[in-house]
Amino acid sequence: MKNIIFFYLIFTVTMLAQNENSFTFFDDKSGKECLIGVCDRAAFSDTVYSGWFDSEYEEYVVDTESTGTLKELLKDVKIKIIMATWCSDSRREVPRFYKIMDSMTLPADKITCINVNREKKGVADETDSLDIKFVPTFIFYKEGKELGRIVETPVQSLEKDMLGFFITAKEE
């Protein structure tokens, strides 16, 4: 009986200790371990992901002229990133995006990152109502209303495309 209680206790503690970054799956097509579900940025420090994340982050040169204006505009904005660690576009754009956010010292709680499988599904129903066709998709919200999206690759640059949301919103 003591062994059963001990096992149950260890199992419970282990389950509670898992964080948002603990969900992974093996992607047969890429042959790699991939994240799935909501994660925070710390997930990319795992050696499975840090090679591509750190490299892209370090190499990207932030458009500081645009971020000077963006910093104030993003103050009341929430951002959802729908991405996939199996996707080369996500591996390129997401580290760049985080470098831009870091340059503006945007608080981490403004960003929700959701990793998906090839069917664009997370662990539960995180993406069901978001109409995700391609990854990465960056969705910007102000007061619960969608301002705009950057889908797969930016048209001009991440910074300029974000500025475009606010120009369009002003015109409406």
Order of alpha helices (4+ residues) and beta strands (2+ residues): alpha-beta-beta-beta-alpha-alpha-beta-alpha-beta-beta-beta-alpha
